[in-house]
Amino acid sequence: MTQTQEPSLEQVLEMSREMLNLASDGSWEKLVEIEAPRQKILERIFSNSPPVDPSSPTGLQIKQIMEIDSKIEGLANEAKGSIRDELVGINKIRNQAKVYQGK
């Protein structure tokens, strides 16, 4: 009989670090593949947990996870802005082509 390992914040922290690396590389699809199981682990860990002291080891791990999440969010916002700029450029070119073609 195999013993199942309880999910831990250390596991979530490692997943978060991997997600940050993927975000830095622009590998958003892979990041999303990790986010779903990570979210389930977090829900499982905190479903019936008592409040956590921010200065405890658990509190410090939570703080690290939140800091990494904030960095990922920043990278996502940068990517979103870049995509928006790219779409604006494409629309300008499309409109110029229509004017050139007389449509």
N, C-alpha and C positions, 0 to 999 in steps of 0.2 A: 504494500500500500504506500503510495507516494504522499508526502506531506506538502500541502500548499503553503507557500510563503505569503504571509500577510503583507499587503502593500505598505510601503513606508514613505515618509517625507523625503528620505534620501533618494529613493527611486524617482519620486516626482521631481526632485531637484536635478537629477541627472537627465531626465526627460526634458526638463526646462532648458538646461544648458544645450542639449542637442537641438532643441527647437530654435534657440538663439543663433546657433551656428548655421542652421538651415535658412533662417530669416536673413542672416548676413550674406548668404550666398544667393538669395532670391529663390530658394527652393520651396515655394509656398505650398505646393501640392503635398510634398513629403511632410512639411510641418503640420498640415491639417491631419495627416494620417496619425501623427503622434498625439496631437491635441485631444482627440476624442477619447482614447484610452486613458490619457493623463487626467482628463476631467472626471472620468468614472472612478479612478483611484482616489482623487481628491474628495469626491462625494462620499465614497466608502469610508475614508479615513475620518471625515468630519461629520458624518451622519449622526452620531451619538456622542460626540466628544465634548468634554467640559471646556469652558473658556481657557485660553492658553495665556500664560504669563509671557509678555513680549521679550523679556530678558532671559527666558529659559532656552535651552538648546532647541526645543521645538519651535519656540517663538522666533528664534534667530533663523531657523531654516525657512519658516514661513516668510520672514522678511526678505531672505535671499530670493525665494521663488517670486515674490511680488516685484522685486527689483528687476529680475530677469524678464518677467512679463511686461513690465513697463518699457524696457529696452526693445522687446519684440514689437510692442504696440507702436513705438516710435518708428521702427523700421517699416512696419506695415503702412503707417501714415505717409512716410516718404515714398514708398512704392506706389501708393494710391495717387499721390500728387504727381509722380512721374508718369503714370499711366494716363492721368487726366490731361497733362500737358501734351503727351503724345497724341491723344485723341483730338485735342484742339488743333494740333498741327495737321493731322490727317484731314480734318474737316475743312481747314483753310485751303489745303491743296485741292481737295475735292471741289470746293466752291470756285477756286481759280480755274480749274479744268472746265467746269460748267460754263463760266464766263467766256473762256477761250473758245469753247465749242459752240457758243452762241445759244445755250439752252437756258 
